[in-house]
Amino acid sequence: MNKEEELEIYMYVERDKLLVSAQAHQVEVIRFGLRDDEGKIVDSKTDRDLIKFAAPDEKGAHFYLIHVIWDENETKRAYYAFRAVVR
C-alpha cells in the first residue's frame, strides 16, 4: 500500500444468525510498529459494517489490531489482527 492511502475493512455479518446486535457499540483501530510494545489508537471512521482509516506516513511493516465491542458492558468482543506494508 502507499503512504496515507485509505484502508477500508468491511465486516460481513449474517444478521439473522446473531444473538447480539450486529451494530458494534465501539470499534478501536490500534497500530503497532515493528518494535513497539504498546500500540497507538488511530483515527478511524466506522459506518455500520465498514471501517476506514489512513495508512501511516512511515514506510515499512505496520501491525494492526481492530477491537470490536458489541455492547455497553464490553462483554461481547472480537479482535482482528493483520499486517500492512507501506511502500
N, C-alpha and C positions, 0 to 999 in steps of 0.2 A: 504494500500500500504506500501511498505518497503522504508526505507531511500534510497535516491538517485536513486530510481527506475525511469526509464524514462516514462513519460506520453506521450501518443500520442492522439491527438484530430483530428478527421477527420471531416471536414465541407463539407457535400454533397451539391452540388449546381446543380440545373437543368438549365444548361447554356442557353438553348433555350428559357427560360421564363424570362430572366433577361433583364432589360433596361440598366444596367451598366456592366462594365467588371467584369467577375467572379473572376479574379485575384485580390487579395487585394493589395492595394498600400502599406499599413503598418499594422502590427499586433503587439500589445503590450500585454504581459502577465504580470499581476500585482498580487503580492502575499500580503495578509494581514494576520497578526497574530490575535489571538482572541481579544486582547486588543489594536490593532494598530489603530490609527486614519488615518494614511497615509500608503499607500501600497508601495511596492518596485518592480520596474520593474525587472523581472528575465530574464536571457539569454534564448532565445528560437531560434529554427530553424524552418523556415517556407518554405515548398516546395509545391507550388500550394495549394492544399486543406488540407495539413497535417501540424499540429503544434506539435513540440516536445519540451519538457523541462523536467528537472530532479526534482524529489521530494526533499524537503528540508531535512537537516540532523536532525532537531529537531522533536521529537515525538509530537503527538497531532494533533488538528484540524488546518488546514490552509485554508484560503479562497482565491479564485482566481477570477480575473476579466480579461476576454480576450476582448480587444478593437480592433475592426477591422475597418479599414478605406479603402474605395474603390476608392477614387480619391484624387488628389493632393490638392484640395481646402478644403478637410476634411468636406465635406457636407454630404456624404453618409457613415453612421457609423452603427455599431452594437455592442452590449455589451452582453457578455455571462458570467454568474456568476455561480460558483459551489464551493463545499467544498470537501477537500480531507483530510483523516485521515491517518497519518503516524504512523506505529507501531514500 
